[in-house]
Structures are given as C-alpha cells and as structure tokens.
Amino acid sequence: MYLSKIILPWHKAKNPYEIHQELWRMFPDRGDKKRDFPFRVEKQEKNHGTIILMQSDNQSSTDNNEYLKNYRKYEITLSKGQSLCFRLRANLIKTINDESGRLNRKKNQEMPRAFNS
C-alpha cells in the first residue's frame, strides 16, 4: 500500500469532481479499472490549493506529476476484533425523478408510497 500527499492548485480542485479527475490522472495506465484509491481532503483554501492524502495499492505515476509532494510505502496489518475509525463523505451525483415519486415537484425527497402512513 502507498500513502501519498498531493497538493493540487486551486484552479484544478474547486470541487470534488475536479479533485477526482486530477487524482485519476495520476494512474494513467489503469484504463477503465475501478477507482480503488480512497482519498481525503485535509485542507482546502480558496485561491491557494488543496492538500490531499491518498491511499493506493499501486504507486501513482511520478512522471510529470508536480502535484505529488511525498509518498510512503507501508504494510497494513489487521487483527481480528480490531476497531478502525474512518471518515466518509459521499457526494451525490444523480437525482432520481421517476414515477415512484421519490422526488416531488419542489425537489424534496419523499418516502415511497408503501411507507407513507
């Protein structure tokens, strides 16, 4: 496993989608494989840049990559019963608007009809 510190300039990291695009470019030979490099935004300052920590199975490409500031190879060892802590951020990317009424006209989420009392 690798842990990498990446600093993206502000104009390339204004939102989560742009950040994801830039990180994906760090693995140019991965093609259409799934994204298996979780990352965390440590600090983001408007007009300055974004500091990111990224974990990956493979080392990211260091060719022409001025954003990769540091990386470290490490071995992870888990034990049975061990507790782990993590942060999770989910970015919604799609709105479902179908005949089931999951989204009303005011764009408010509604429970499916079977759950309404």
Stockholm file with secondary structure:
# STOCKHOLM 1.0

chainA/1-117         MYLSKIILPWHKAKNPYEIHQELWRMFPDRGDKKRDFPFRVEKQEKNHGTIILMQSDNQSSTDNNEYLKNYRKYEITLSKGQSLCFRLRANLIKTINDESGRLNRKKNQEMPRAFNS
#=GR chainA/1-117 SS CEEEEEEECGGGCSSHHHHHHHHHTTCGGGTTCCCCCCEEEEEEETTTEEEEEEEESSCCCCTTCTTEEEEEECCCCCCTTCCCCCCCCCCCCCCCCCTTCSBCTTSCBCCCGGGCC
#=GC SS_cons         CEEEEEEECGGGCSSHHHHHHHHHTTCGGGTTCCCCCCEEEEEEETTTEEEEEEEESSCCCCTTCTTEEEEEECCCCCCTTCCCCCCCCCCCCCCCCCTTCSBCTTSCBCCCGGGCC
//
